[in-house]
Amino acid sequence: MSIIEVHGVRKAYGGRAVVDGVSFTVDEGEIFGILGPNGAGKTTTVECVEGLRTPDAGTVRVAGLDPVADRQEVTHLLGAQLQESELQPKLTVREALELYSAFYRHPADRDALAGRLGLDGHLDRRFAQLSGGQKQRLFIALALIGSPRVVVLDELTTGLDPRARRDTWRLIEEIRDGGVTVLLVTHFMEEARRLCDRIAVIDRGRVVAVDTPGGLIGAAPGSTVISFTPSQPLAHADLRALPGAVSAEVSGPGGRVVVQGTDETANAVITLLARHRITARHLRVTEAGLDDVFLDLTERAS
């Protein structure tokens, strides 16, 4: 069942369309990712979902409600962590939780939420004294304090070190496991693949693909990567003629070969090597990464 429905949304500034006909649905209980380069229209799209901006065209519904016309009701259904968030430097964690919980009819238990997010030992620390990871945990807590059915997390882990980022990923998975639908905006490929059940790739204000991470990778023309160092050079014409090959590159002093294609391409490489009696050193056959798929999709969109 879809809890978020976005259909044909358009938003322009100064005559330039930042969001240009975006459509997608988010099922209840999933982590749905919005992936795209900087300036692609990701944040404007989710701000329309949050009711912070009114679309010029199209419709948005959260649990059947219009985020603008039914703003009060949607506020109690949807929690948000904005791309850029700050609090008063002298405000303590405890005070922030108390303040935000007063905004909702049925707030979550503040102490339990603080414990769940690892903030119970920092309740009397001021916002200015918190580390980057602790601030992000606090913003997640404030997004969840109203016991929402949906939480929007916009570029949540930008600026965090690798350990803090992975800790935050575990928190997001725990939020979903607790029954909350997560709309996650990111430009980190590893983050999207690790967390998201489905992903909408947005480029230049338009959705260019929607699928699971595995589905996006599997549908890519170069979903299989074959790399090896041949015992003697291979002709470029032979490499380019491999069935299903999307690209073939030879680089480095050893003439290492990297071919992107399909499973059929991998089999053809083995046949080609055997026919020319060439030994392949350090042979690897791997799946293309989400970053390869992303670059392919956004280049095609341009």
Sequence and secondary structure as in RCSB ss.txt:
>XXXX:A:sequence
MSIIEVHGVRKAYGGRAVVDGVSFTVDEGEIFGILGPNGAGKTTTVECVEGLRTPDAGTVRVAGLDPVADRQEVT
HLLGAQLQESELQPKLTVREALELYSAFYRHPADRDALAGRLGLDGHLDRRFAQLSGGQKQRLFIALALIGSPRV
VVLDELTTGLDPRARRDTWRLIEEIRDGGVTVLLVTHFMEEARRLCDRIAVIDRGRVVAVDTPGGLIGAAPGSTV
ISFTPSQPLAHADLRALPGAVSAEVSGPGGRVVVQGTDETANAVITLLARHRITARHLRVTEAGLDDVFLDLTER
AS
>XXXX:A:secstr
 EEEEEEEEEEEETTEEEEEEEEEEEETT EEEEE  TTSSHHHHHHHHHTSS  SEEEEEETTB TTTTHHHHH
HHEEEE SS    TT BHHHHHHHHHTT SS   HHHHHHHTT TT TTSBGGGS HHHHHHHHHHHHHTT  SE
EEEESTTTT  HHHHHHHHHHHHHHHHTT EEEEEE  HHHHHHH SEEEEEETTEEEEEE HHHHHHHSTT EE
EEEEESS   HHHHHTSTT SEEEEETTTTEEEEEE HHHHHHHHHHHHHTT  EEEEEEEE  HHHHHHHHHHH
H 
